Amino acid sequence: MRLVRERAQANLYLIWGGSRGFDTHWDDHDTVIVQVEGTKHWQVHGPGSRPYPMKDDVDHAHTPPRDADGELHLVWEGVLRPGQVIHVPRGWWHTVTGNGGVSMHLTFGFTRATGVEWADALVRRLFGEEVFRRDLPRFADADARRKHQGELVARMVELAEELDVDGFLAERDARFPRRTSFSLPWPVEEGAPPADALVEFVPILPPPLSRDGERVSVTVGGRRYRFPAVVAPVLEAIAEHRRLTVAELAERAGVEAGRTAEVVSVLSRHHLVLVR
């Protein structure tokens, strides 16, 4: 998830002999396939007659690409062995067959943000606009209805220009969920963890820090946290390295060990780090 900055799911596929899990097909999400045991023969045919198909789509009846002789087009063909990886974009047709014996692979699936998600974010902003909360002038004359529509269109265009893609993606990352974690007893026990306690960063994506005078703030899972400025170097170090002992974290952050342990206790109470 940190690699693609999207939520991911994992499925395990197990087949025997020369069987197929599925016939030639495409998926409505991107996949990264990791061969774990045995081998599998892959044929990747490329996108079909409808590029970029989606789960909630108007038409799932697109056909695979074919060559002039009517045979399925081949972009790549080969055998995956344990430890090898292949990425298949959404909508790309593929055929997967066992090579005898037991074959097992993991599929990590993820759906990337599209213009539809950007438009959804734009629509959510309309709830804060007075002109969009007004009743539509169903029973007004034609001129009044056209004027109202013009106001709606003009304001929507303004908001669309304000919501640039980079800003939208940054907002989306700020709402990215963190891993569920439990770090007892440190969130509820008096004192600070010892120097050899292992500290693990919980947020999946590294959140940007913003400074405001003597305070530093960070947004994780759609929630904003504000801390004293002393927390910043510790938080930056654990976000970069993700797993360190308290002593190692103090050294990387350049903060005295006792103060680092106190900061770790605070971060643990807010479920931003896991202490073992």
Steps between C-alpha positions, in 0.01 A plus 500: 500500500792735567635418153182580303339736757169313467314251716586142405350157548679165478365171363672161498447275194585129503467262203615149412625353174418686182173648619393866488358705781306706246462505124646792302379807686572855618479661845339833591804594713877493462674187625853413612552122490772332707571134420551312830522128423528300177462670160224650287484572129379850420366658184429873520286624209475872574197731527181402323241690303413723799803660668508577874195294609381562856305307762204737477495528122243553229616199297691187600449333161831597338696238305867397510744631237559277199753498217408518132470120487247502785735357761530660842764773494807435717680779683707261713523127554714317754526288812506648849721323754512545879599855591419647158246780466276633223275807488178480298314834457125506535311405187791298358393153390713207615502119501664307785566124494679260734810315385440182699530436871389753757514870414426785738513878457394812687307773322512850645214704354462875519275759333669825402337840531328620182321809379183356653649528852613855421147587387354342816726722709378800299135405565568474876618860494168612349323440833680806633378723215182700558403502132506119488285468813217705351194324362500470121250752355271234354197731472682823403502630144756381246727804542520447876587131456773584246642766732510254790671238286756758392580577864541129576730441204711809568558410865572136418764606246663723763508218753633253241788735421576537872506124561825415319599134468802531732285655773236231458759220528653663809155517665442135407832395654411688820187280534694176433417249778764387745553147622300397803747460785509444873801606701427404862616584757670821391192708410355446849802442722695769684857556388675462167613191307860380549783566255476151346123517436417468130299787352304442177329773295129421452385727210538320167586815305758744640299813587645847429573714804404866514654742750329799657727678747546277803260235370516227239198330344446181304185351341449122507182316405315828457581614856737787578744475791685800648811461716777717650785566258730259691296211359589587139851344470387182675191471282699567182761237592249223580295584188813462285643183657166352619651262761768595754577445865457800726879535517538483121215748456665745741824478303330546160287789627785671686286522814606398851398140577274583796314766305466264203341235725252760628411596142454132412253468791300794366497361144396161637202651685385648167551161327761641260768253611498146632738422789612146567 
